[in-house]
Amino acid sequence: MFRRTPGVLSFALLTSSVNTAIGYAQQYSAVVYDMETRRHVPGVTVYINPKGTTETDRYGRFTVSGQCSGVTLSHGTYESLRLDNDEIKDTIWLMPKTRRLDEVVVTARGLRPGFDIKAECRKMGVAGPKASSGIQFDFFSIFNRKERKHAERRKKIKEMLDKY
């Protein structure tokens, strides 16, 4: 016959409780991705149920070890996601929050015909460059198309008269 002693019985109970505790403690590892861009999401807060939190690293990875009945993933720009133990996979996809905006209309006005940038600058108190040597250059004349065309026409006429 096998004789039971209190020491053997307590050792058997202790061993079974340790095995149960080890079997109950789990470790989950996952990477969180954006569903639209397919890029990892850093900074996601992972709430471990029933207690505890962790955060994804810069590569979107997190690890949960110990007693856990599920996790809730939360981020400011993504929809929150709650997963039970059996739903936790090695890759988790988060859906970005959508924000609807009212219609925006952008309009622009072009330059008015006859717009003179030189006159506008004078009104605002901005003067053109002053020539100190014998060579004069008016920067704002390059914006006055009409003046430029007349100058080119006069130059061509002068060249033609010189050749004649």
Secondary structure, 3 states (H helix, E strand, C coil): CCCCCHHHHHHHHHHHHHHHHHHHCEEEEEEEEECCCCCECCCCEEEEECCCEEECCCCCEEEEEECCCEEEEEECCEEEEEEEHHHCCCEEEECECCCCCCCCCCCCCCCCCCCCHHHHHHHHCCCCCCCCCCCCCCHHHHHCHHHHHHHHHHHHHHHHHHHC
